[in-house]
Amino acid sequence: MPVRHFGVVLSVPQWEALAEKLKQAGTKFIIEPHIRFKGEVGEQATMFFLDPSGNAVEIKAFTNMDSLFAK
């Protein structure tokens, strides 16, 4: 994401639950919840949205936490 942002890394079940809750609440996503790098090192579930103050927020999850900072 080529914009200044902050975020958190959740477990996959937490990420899935939050993605569903945000969708149900009508959240406008900058990047819809989806899986990036499927089948590759660094595979991750990710989503971006703006908080009420306009800050970009990234929420992601890794099936393999060892790949969190992998290149």
C-alpha positions as CSV (number, residue, x, y, z in Angstrom):
1,M,0.0,0.0,0.0
2,P,1.8,3.2,-1.1
3,V,0.3,5.3,1.6
4,R,1.2,5.9,5.2
5,H,-0.8,3.5,7.4
6,F,-0.8,1.4,10.5
7,G,-2.2,-2.0,11.3
8,V,-2.3,-5.2,13.2
9,V,-1.6,-8.9,12.5
10,L,-4.4,-11.2,13.7
11,S,-4.8,-15.0,13.7
12,V,-6.6,-16.3,10.6
13,P,-9.9,-17.0,12.5
14,Q,-9.8,-13.5,14.1
15,W,-9.1,-11.9,10.7
16,E,-12.0,-13.8,9.0
17,A,-14.4,-12.9,11.8
18,L,-13.4,-9.2,11.7
19,A,-13.6,-9.1,7.9
20,E,-17.2,-10.5,8.1
21,K,-18.1,-8.0,10.8
22,L,-16.8,-5.1,8.9
23,K,-18.5,-6.2,5.7
24,Q,-21.8,-6.5,7.6
25,A,-21.3,-3.0,9.1
26,G,-21.0,-1.6,5.6
27,T,-17.3,-0.6,5.9
28,K,-15.9,1.1,2.8
29,F,-12.7,-0.7,2.0
30,I,-9.7,0.8,0.2
31,I,-8.7,-2.8,-0.5
32,E,-11.4,-5.5,0.0
33,P,-10.5,-8.5,2.2
34,H,-8.6,-11.0,0.2
35,I,-5.6,-13.3,0.1
36,R,-2.3,-12.0,-1.3
37,F,0.6,-14.1,-2.6
38,K,-1.5,-17.3,-2.5
39,G,0.8,-20.3,-2.4
40,E,4.0,-18.2,-2.0
41,V,6.2,-17.2,0.9
42,G,4.5,-14.4,2.7
43,E,0.9,-15.5,1.8
44,Q,-1.4,-13.3,3.8
45,A,-5.0,-12.3,4.3
46,T,-5.2,-8.5,4.1
47,M,-7.7,-5.6,4.1
48,F,-7.4,-1.8,4.2
49,F,-9.9,0.8,5.2
50,L,-10.0,4.3,6.7
51,D,-10.7,4.8,10.4
52,P,-13.1,7.6,11.4
53,S,-10.3,10.1,11.5
54,G,-9.2,9.2,7.9
55,N,-6.1,7.1,8.9
56,A,-5.4,4.1,6.6
57,V,-5.6,0.9,8.6
58,E,-4.3,-2.5,7.4
59,I,-5.5,-5.7,9.1
60,K,-3.7,-8.9,8.0
61,A,-3.2,-12.5,9.0
62,F,-0.6,-15.2,8.1
63,T,-1.3,-18.9,8.1
64,N,2.5,-19.2,8.8
65,M,3.6,-16.5,11.2
66,D,7.2,-17.3,10.3
67,S,6.6,-15.6,7.0
68,L,5.6,-12.3,8.6
69,F,8.8,-10.6,7.6
70,A,9.9,-13.0,4.8
71,K,10.9,-11.6,1.4
